[in-house]
């Protein structure tokens, strides 16, 4: 017998023999499910959801060992152990999809920031409330306060909103007066039936121009429970913040449209986190958010008109707190959303998150931190002073504006090397057939073409005749020219076409790296230091963990420093968001950081353009 199996969200269908495992069926049509143990039924990572509930064999004993009862109840199966016995529809969560790409969701903090005291903004307390009698005539709220005080809570000023008061009488009696109070500061924000002290969660969000990342955190332990990420769908209105701000300003419905996109993708991430973790959305009581100033305004639906024109003034730099329901975020309706503070201009809460996570300003030595993305934030600290600026690098390093650029997904060339004999060594995400080039691959390709002399220091691509006798013939033959792309270099090919990097692509890289390098030079001059003075260079951001140090140095996106001074720290902005989620002290620290950082505006700096032009140049080649 043969049966049809459909994979979602890809919408791909394949017909297979009875008894075929789900992971084998997926491979037939090129759907890759993450399976670190290579399908041996050992790791429990290849999780999928049987949406029909009748097309797979009964749950195996091994699945019962590797999957929790909650996951099994939600229809989760292991694709390497589940076998097809009928037509079925299989949903592959983002965490099990290699197709979702290498969206950076975590950070590697190079130096400890000290112990973080767990002090979330929300807390729970289980109490047994005294039943009222004709003699006592005590209100429900007062009785709850008395029970909380007896448990050790300082509740003399405890307030409760109308929504809570409307539910309190019913919940108390349904629970037989045994309830869990949920509090934020001196406010009662929820009352739950029975003892739910062990169910308290928060959500940390990093809203990037290109990607959005969400982390579900246990507020009792401080541990991450699940993580999910998506591309920012606002990209349909432009790959950079300037395009999106322009759309928001010039179109009557522009701000609404951009806000709906980001809120929609956040709720998609929340849904995914709930599926992955089995956590009830009603148990998510707190949210922290980081992002650049443009994302800040678009998410909070604040008109960004004055942010987009000189002198680039944000509506607010202080932290913003708002009810989740008012922002459309589908967690507990009494949850609070805390957007970390901005510094100024385009140095937003994401930069504050990086500073918070790395302890900049509290560590010794001269440290340069660069958050590389569509917007490039640059932070320089000497242990006492912290200076920051932001430069519009554009989306080239994210794969946009590059002829064969793409995000870091299966089929993307992520590493490129030219051997001494002229042979090309490439690494493709997912070990698939190459279909394009992602950010780290772009860095590598340009750096290697510079090294061997195909590209000169001005960024000009040399023609074949200029390189005759200087390079192996196999490399020279890769240089091509046509009316569509002009001069190009053949990086790789698949069954259908060549994957090229063009002269225009080189120029895009020059513009992006020139902007970041100019920001670095301006901020170093403002502090009165030089590259030789740097003790450490921290590289964070969208692909700051996938770059090769040699490529970054050869391209010149960072000043010339010894390689051992360069450290990749991953998504440090997200780490900062999680720190603020689990610790009220860290929220105060973020506020202090935003107030103390010295903002360096680049738009009015007379030397920025000079540094920018110099920054576009590359170093000399080896020939």
SVG drawing of the C-alpha trace seen along z (x, -y; Angstrom):
<svg xmlns="http://www.w3.org/2000/svg" viewBox="-24 -69 77 71">
<polyline fill="none" stroke="black" stroke-width="0.4" points="0.0,0.0 1.1,-3.6 0.0,-6.6 0.2,-10.4 2.1,-12.4 1.9,-16.2 4.5,-18.4 3.6,-21.7 4.3,-24.7 6.1,-23.8 3.0,-22.4 4.9,-19.6 3.3,-16.2 4.9,-12.8 3.5,-9.3 5.4,-6.5 5.2,-2.9 3.5,-1.8 6.0,-1.6 8.3,-4.4 9.5,-6.7 8.5,-10.3 12.1,-11.5 12.7,-9.1 9.6,-10.5 10.8,-14.1 14.2,-13.3 12.5,-12.1 11.1,-15.6 14.0,-17.6 12.5,-18.5 15.2,-18.4 14.3,-17.7 17.0,-18.4 18.3,-15.0 21.6,-15.3 21.7,-11.5 21.2,-10.8 17.8,-9.2 18.9,-6.6 16.1,-7.5 18.5,-8.7 18.5,-12.5 14.7,-13.3 15.3,-16.4 13.5,-15.5 10.1,-16.4 7.1,-16.8 3.4,-17.0 0.9,-14.5 -2.0,-16.9 -4.4,-14.1 -3.7,-11.8 -4.4,-8.6 -1.8,-8.3 1.1,-7.1 1.9,-3.9 1.2,-3.9 3.6,-5.8 6.7,-3.6 8.3,-3.0 11.4,-5.0 9.2,-8.0 7.7,-7.7 11.2,-7.9 12.3,-10.9 9.1,-13.0 7.2,-14.3 3.6,-13.3 2.6,-16.9 4.3,-16.8 2.8,-13.4 -0.6,-14.8 -0.1,-17.7 0.6,-15.2 4.4,-15.3 6.2,-12.4 9.8,-11.7 10.1,-11.6 12.8,-8.9 10.5,-6.5 7.1,-7.4 6.0,-5.2 3.3,-5.9 0.3,-3.6 -2.2,-6.0 -2.6,-9.4 -1.4,-12.1 -0.4,-15.7 2.8,-16.4 3.7,-19.8 7.4,-20.5 8.0,-23.1 10.6,-25.8 13.1,-24.2 13.1,-21.0 13.5,-22.8 16.9,-23.3 15.1,-25.3 14.5,-28.2 18.1,-29.1 20.8,-30.3 19.0,-33.0 21.2,-33.8 19.2,-33.2 21.8,-33.0 24.8,-34.9 28.2,-34.0 29.3,-36.5 33.1,-36.7 33.5,-37.9 31.2,-37.2 29.0,-40.1 28.9,-38.7 26.1,-36.8 22.6,-37.9 20.2,-37.9 16.9,-36.4 14.4,-39.1 11.7,-39.0 9.2,-41.8 6.4,-39.3 6.1,-36.8 3.6,-34.2 2.4,-33.2 0.1,-30.3 -2.1,-30.9 -5.1,-29.5 -7.6,-32.3 -9.8,-32.4 -13.5,-31.8 -15.7,-34.8 -18.5,-34.5 -21.3,-36.7 -19.2,-37.6 -16.1,-38.7 -17.7,-40.3 -14.3,-40.7 -14.1,-41.4 -12.6,-38.9 -9.6,-41.2 -9.0,-42.0 -9.1,-38.3 -6.6,-37.6 -4.3,-40.4 -4.4,-38.9 -3.4,-35.5 -0.6,-37.0 0.7,-39.0 0.7,-35.8 2.8,-34.1 5.5,-36.8 4.4,-39.2 4.4,-42.9 1.0,-43.7 -0.4,-46.6 -0.5,-48.7 -1.5,-45.9 -3.8,-47.3 -6.1,-45.4 -7.5,-46.5 -11.2,-46.1 -10.5,-43.1 -9.0,-41.2 -11.7,-42.2 -14.4,-41.0 -12.9,-37.5 -11.8,-37.3 -15.0,-36.1 -15.6,-33.3 -12.0,-32.1 -11.8,-32.0 -14.9,-29.8 -14.1,-27.6 -10.7,-27.0 -12.2,-26.3 -10.2,-29.4 -6.9,-27.9 -5.4,-30.2 -2.2,-31.6 -1.8,-35.3 0.2,-36.8 1.8,-40.2 3.8,-42.8 5.3,-45.2 2.4,-46.3 -0.3,-45.3 -2.3,-42.2 -2.5,-41.2 -4.0,-37.7 -5.5,-35.0 -5.3,-31.4 -7.0,-28.3 -4.8,-26.1 -1.1,-26.1 0.5,-27.4 3.7,-28.8 5.8,-26.6 4.2,-28.0 5.6,-31.5 7.2,-32.4 8.4,-35.4 9.1,-36.2 12.3,-38.0 12.1,-39.5 14.8,-40.8 13.1,-42.7 15.7,-43.1 15.4,-44.8 15.9,-41.4 15.0,-38.8 12.8,-38.5 13.8,-36.2 11.8,-35.1 12.9,-33.2 10.6,-31.7 12.1,-31.8 11.2,-30.2 11.1,-33.1 11.6,-30.8 14.9,-29.3 16.0,-31.9 16.5,-29.1 15.5,-29.3 12.7,-26.9 12.3,-27.3 13.5,-29.6 11.9,-30.5 12.8,-32.9 11.3,-34.2 12.3,-36.6 10.9,-40.1 7.9,-40.4 8.3,-44.2 10.9,-43.5 8.1,-43.7 8.2,-47.4 11.9,-47.7 15.1,-45.9 16.4,-48.8 14.9,-51.1 14.9,-54.2 12.6,-52.6 10.3,-51.4 10.2,-54.8 9.5,-56.4 6.6,-54.1 5.2,-54.7 5.4,-58.4 4.2,-58.8 1.3,-56.3 -1.8,-57.0 -2.0,-53.3 1.8,-52.9 2.4,-52.8 -0.6,-50.4 0.7,-48.1 4.2,-47.9 2.9,-47.5 0.6,-44.6 3.5,-42.8 5.7,-42.8 3.0,-42.0 1.8,-39.2 5.2,-37.6 5.7,-38.0 2.4,-36.1 3.5,-33.4 6.7,-33.0 4.6,-32.9 2.5,-30.1 5.6,-28.2 7.1,-28.6 3.9,-27.3 3.9,-24.2 7.5,-23.5 7.3,-23.9 3.8,-22.9 3.6,-26.1 0.2,-27.7 0.1,-31.2 -1.8,-32.3 1.4,-31.5 3.4,-34.1 3.2,-37.1 6.1,-39.4 7.8,-40.5 11.0,-42.3 11.9,-43.8 15.0,-45.1 15.4,-46.6 16.8,-49.6 15.0,-52.9 13.0,-52.4 11.8,-49.0 10.9,-50.5 8.6,-53.1 7.0,-50.7 6.4,-48.1 4.9,-50.6 3.0,-52.3 4.6,-55.6 4.6,-58.0 8.3,-58.0 8.2,-61.3 10.8,-63.1 13.1,-60.1 13.4,-60.0 14.6,-63.6 17.3,-65.8 18.0,-65.9 16.7,-62.3 14.9,-62.6 13.1,-59.6 9.7,-60.2 11.0,-58.6 14.3,-57.3 13.1,-56.1 11.9,-52.5 8.3,-52.0 5.9,-49.7 2.5,-48.8 -0.1,-46.1 0.5,-43.2 -3.2,-43.2 -2.9,-46.8 0.0,-46.0 -1.8,-42.9 0.7,-40.4 -1.1,-37.1 0.2,-36.2 -1.6,-36.6 -3.8,-39.6 -2.4,-41.1 1.2,-40.7 3.4,-43.8 5.6,-44.5 8.9,-46.3 10.8,-47.9 14.3,-48.6 15.5,-52.3 17.0,-53.8 20.1,-55.9 19.4,-58.5 18.9,-58.8 19.4,-55.3 21.3,-53.9 18.4,-51.9 17.6,-49.3 19.5,-46.6 22.7,-48.5 21.7,-48.9 21.2,-45.1 24.7,-44.5 26.2,-46.8 24.2,-45.2 25.2,-41.7 28.9,-42.4 29.3,-44.6 30.8,-47.4 31.5,-50.3 32.3,-48.1 35.2,-46.2 38.8,-47.2 40.6,-48.1 39.6,-49.6 36.8,-47.6 35.2,-48.0 31.8,-46.3 30.2,-46.1 26.7,-44.8 26.8,-44.0 23.4,-44.0 21.3,-46.1 22.0,-48.8 25.5,-48.8 25.8,-49.9 29.3,-50.7 30.1,-51.0 33.5,-52.0 34.3,-51.8 37.5,-52.6 36.0,-51.3 34.8,-54.7 33.3,-56.3 31.0,-54.6 30.4,-56.1 28.1,-54.8 27.0,-55.6 24.9,-53.9 25.5,-53.7 23.2,-52.5 25.2,-49.6 22.3,-48.5 21.1,-44.9 24.1,-43.7 25.6,-41.6 22.2,-40.0 22.3,-38.8 20.0,-41.5 21.2,-43.8 23.6,-41.0 22.9,-39.4 22.8,-35.8 22.5,-36.9 20.1,-35.0 19.6,-34.5 21.5,-31.8 19.3,-28.9 19.9,-25.5 21.7,-26.0 23.5,-29.2 27.2,-29.3 28.5,-30.2 32.2,-29.6 34.6,-30.1 38.3,-29.4 40.7,-29.4 43.5,-26.8 47.0,-27.3 46.4,-25.2 43.4,-27.3 40.7,-24.9 37.6,-26.3 36.5,-25.0 33.0,-26.0 30.7,-25.1 27.0,-25.1 24.4,-25.2 22.7,-21.8 25.3,-20.3 22.8,-21.0 23.3,-22.1 24.4,-25.7 21.7,-28.2 23.0,-31.5 25.3,-33.3 24.7,-34.4 26.4,-37.1 29.4,-35.1 30.0,-33.7 29.9,-37.2 32.7,-38.2 34.8,-35.2 34.4,-35.5 35.3,-39.2 38.2,-38.6 39.6,-35.8 39.2,-37.7 41.1,-40.5 43.8,-38.1 44.5,-36.6 44.2,-39.9 41.0,-39.4 39.7,-42.5 42.1,-45.4 42.2,-47.8 39.8,-50.2 37.2,-47.4 37.7,-47.1 37.4,-43.6 40.3,-42.8 39.8,-41.4 41.3,-38.1 44.1,-39.7 45.3,-41.6 45.8,-38.3 47.4,-36.1 50.4,-34.4 49.7,-35.5 46.9,-33.1 46.1,-29.4 44.2,-29.2 41.3,-27.6 40.7,-30.7 41.1,-33.1 38.5,-31.2 36.0,-31.9 36.1,-35.6 33.3,-36.4 31.7,-39.4 28.2,-39.9 25.7,-42.7 23.6,-41.9 26.1,-41.7 29.3,-43.2 32.4,-41.7 31.7,-38.7 33.4,-35.8 31.9,-32.3 31.7,-31.2 29.9,-27.9 27.2,-26.3 24.2,-24.1 22.3,-22.1 20.6,-25.1 22.9,-28.1 26.1,-29.8 26.3,-31.5 28.2,-34.7 29.5,-37.6 29.5,-40.7 31.3,-44.0 28.0,-45.6 28.0,-43.2 31.6,-44.2 30.4,-47.8 27.5,-47.0 30.0,-45.3 32.2,-48.4 29.3,-50.7 28.3,-48.6 31.7,-48.0 32.7,-51.6 29.8,-52.9 30.6,-50.7 34.4,-51.4 33.7,-55.2 31.6,-55.0 34.4,-53.2 37.0,-55.7 34.8,-58.7 34.0,-57.2 37.7,-56.3 38.8,-59.9 36.1,-61.2 37.6,-59.2 41.1,-60.1 42.3,-56.5 43.8,-54.5 43.5,-50.9 46.7,-49.9 45.1,-50.9 42.3,-48.4 42.4,-45.5 39.4,-43.7 37.0,-43.8 33.6,-42.1 31.6,-41.3 27.9,-40.7 24.8,-40.6 23.0,-38.7 26.0,-36.7 28.7,-37.8 29.3,-34.2 29.7,-32.8 32.4,-35.1 36.1,-34.3 38.4,-36.7 40.7,-36.7 37.9,-37.8 36.8,-40.6 40.3,-41.9 41.1,-41.6 37.9,-43.4 38.7,-46.1 35.3,-46.3 37.3,-46.4 40.6,-48.2 43.8,-46.1 44.2,-44.3 45.8,-40.9 43.3,-38.1 43.4,-37.0 41.8,-40.3 38.7,-39.6 35.8,-37.7 32.4,-36.7 29.7,-37.0 26.5,-36.1 23.2,-37.7 24.2,-39.8 21.2,-42.0 19.0,-39.1 21.1,-38.1 20.5,-41.6 16.8,-41.2 16.8,-37.9 18.8,-39.5 16.3,-42.3 13.5,-39.7 14.8,-37.7 16.2,-40.6 14.6,-43.9 18.1,-45.0 19.2,-44.6 16.3,-46.8 17.6,-49.5 21.1,-48.9 19.8,-49.2 18.2,-52.6 21.5,-53.7 23.4,-52.6 21.0,-54.5 21.5,-57.7 25.3,-57.4 26.2,-56.5 27.5,-59.4 25.8,-59.4 28.0,-60.4 25.9,-61.6 27.5,-60.8 25.3,-62.8 26.7,-66.1 30.3,-65.0 32.5,-66.8 34.9,-63.9 32.5,-61.1 32.4,-61.4 36.2,-61.4 36.4,-58.3 33.6,-56.7 35.5,-57.2 38.6,-55.8 36.7,-53.0 35.5,-51.8 39.0,-51.0 40.4,-47.5 43.9,-46.4 46.5,-45.3 46.4,-41.9 49.1,-39.3 50.0,-39.6"/>
</svg>
